[in-house]
């Protein structure tokens, strides 16, 4: 089905209600958008989104008005320190286009192998604080993904099959 930029499809000329699912597209785009981003103080970079749970994204047309949403229950992002040997995972829960960066819940875990030297406490605390301060970076990335999906290629939206 094709939909024009006003949200009308062949079967819904009145534009009363139509919802299109873009969840798969959003998940893929979010993984790409977050990869290689840095924390606010540039102490760590995101290397890979290793898990996305319950990603829901869509565009709703209701009575001629367009609304979009993106909600992700949980993201797991692998990170590495820009200096030193720190690495680990950042778990992000409660990511929603309706909320603020302050609504995100971030949990930092460090990965230390048996051959790795433990990180000094000050370095560990600095990394953890910087990673937890990444909520705004993550929220901006999610907002960017949603804006790209809502804009659609040349005004023609192509929902997930």
Legacy VTK file of the C-alpha trace (Angstrom):
# vtk DataFile Version 3.0
C-alpha trace
ASCII
DATASET POLYDATA
POINTS 161 float
0.000 0.000 0.000
1.109 3.532 -0.633
0.316 6.408 1.618
0.729 10.067 0.759
2.199 12.631 3.132
-1.270 13.509 4.428
-1.869 9.946 5.660
-4.543 8.977 3.192
-4.510 5.538 1.684
-6.779 4.155 -1.004
-9.134 2.617 1.565
-9.134 5.524 4.046
-9.975 8.624 2.018
-11.599 10.269 5.046
-8.348 10.067 7.018
-10.185 8.913 10.151
-7.540 6.552 11.594
-4.547 4.797 10.175
-1.492 3.382 11.904
1.680 2.156 10.255
4.279 0.030 12.014
7.941 1.004 11.595
9.350 -1.046 14.482
11.866 -3.086 12.489
13.087 -0.022 10.623
13.438 1.904 13.903
15.384 -0.900 15.570
17.837 -1.080 12.685
18.209 2.711 12.491
18.662 3.031 16.265
21.478 0.472 16.196
23.226 2.456 13.459
22.594 5.841 15.078
23.998 4.811 18.471
27.071 3.052 17.097
30.204 5.175 17.444
28.586 7.904 19.552
30.615 9.155 22.489
29.664 9.936 26.068
29.336 13.631 27.046
32.904 13.906 28.382
34.236 11.612 25.646
35.502 9.014 28.135
33.840 6.154 26.246
32.363 5.355 22.842
29.465 3.096 22.005
30.635 0.229 19.828
27.537 -1.870 19.245
23.921 -2.187 20.290
23.963 -5.836 21.317
20.275 -6.139 22.238
16.999 -4.335 21.629
13.920 -5.583 23.462
10.353 -4.565 22.706
10.926 -1.839 20.125
7.655 -0.268 18.999
7.576 2.544 16.476
4.778 3.850 14.358
3.123 6.725 12.624
-0.536 7.386 13.313
-2.826 9.481 11.153
-5.979 10.468 12.982
-8.484 12.968 11.592
-5.871 14.538 9.359
-3.183 14.852 12.052
0.080 12.940 12.010
1.607 11.602 15.235
4.598 9.347 15.655
5.961 7.323 18.541
9.018 5.267 19.491
9.261 3.136 22.596
11.991 0.683 23.546
11.779 -1.404 26.692
15.501 -2.157 26.864
18.734 -1.476 24.961
22.116 -3.026 25.685
25.014 -0.999 24.326
28.601 -2.258 24.365
31.104 0.493 25.127
34.876 0.909 25.358
36.886 3.575 27.131
38.596 6.101 24.871
41.685 5.823 27.081
42.710 2.811 29.106
41.296 -0.671 29.091
37.747 -0.048 30.295
34.913 -1.804 28.517
31.498 -3.067 29.354
27.802 -2.687 28.766
25.297 0.113 29.249
21.724 -1.034 29.830
19.068 1.533 28.972
15.436 1.037 29.912
12.284 3.102 29.468
13.271 4.876 26.228
10.202 6.687 24.913
9.592 9.507 22.479
6.959 10.775 24.912
9.456 11.111 27.769
12.530 13.137 28.567
16.155 12.060 28.896
15.644 12.200 32.675
13.131 9.341 32.370
15.769 6.914 31.081
17.167 4.351 33.487
20.848 3.591 32.823
22.840 0.777 34.387
26.586 0.453 33.799
28.445 -2.833 33.966
32.178 -3.310 33.514
33.659 -6.284 31.717
36.947 -7.378 33.152
38.469 -10.566 31.889
40.800 -12.737 33.937
43.806 -11.259 32.092
42.670 -7.641 32.449
44.131 -5.393 35.108
41.371 -3.932 37.274
40.583 -0.288 36.574
41.697 2.205 39.207
38.736 3.367 41.333
38.925 6.984 40.117
38.914 5.903 36.454
36.050 3.502 37.085
33.960 6.184 38.847
34.656 8.714 36.081
33.617 6.255 33.372
30.477 5.274 35.257
29.443 8.918 35.793
30.063 9.785 32.139
28.164 6.729 30.903
25.204 7.528 33.159
25.263 11.094 31.832
24.695 9.709 28.313
20.913 9.799 28.638
20.692 13.017 26.609
22.946 11.575 23.859
20.774 8.448 23.640
17.507 10.424 23.677
18.748 12.718 20.862
19.687 9.645 18.795
16.215 8.147 19.323
14.547 11.460 18.437
16.652 11.640 15.272
15.569 8.126 14.249
11.922 8.991 14.833
12.205 12.218 12.833
13.774 10.330 9.904
11.011 7.726 9.953
8.262 10.337 10.287
9.664 12.327 7.347
9.815 9.224 5.171
11.578 9.093 1.809
10.088 11.869 -0.341
6.918 11.889 1.715
5.979 8.280 0.958
6.093 6.096 4.033
6.967 2.436 3.649
5.896 0.524 6.755
7.265 -2.813 7.920
5.720 -5.763 6.139
LINES 1 162
161 0 1 2 3 4 5 6 7 8 9 10 11 12 13 14 15 16 17 18 19 20 21 22 23 24 25 26 27 28 29 30 31 32 33 34 35 36 37 38 39 40 41 42 43 44 45 46 47 48 49 50 51 52 53 54 55 56 57 58 59 60 61 62 63 64 65 66 67 68 69 70 71 72 73 74 75 76 77 78 79 80 81 82 83 84 85 86 87 88 89 90 91 92 93 94 95 96 97 98 99 100 101 102 103 104 105 106 107 108 109 110 111 112 113 114 115 116 117 118 119 120 121 122 123 124 125 126 127 128 129 130 131 132 133 134 135 136 137 138 139 140 141 142 143 144 145 146 147 148 149 150 151 152 153 154 155 156 157 158 159 160
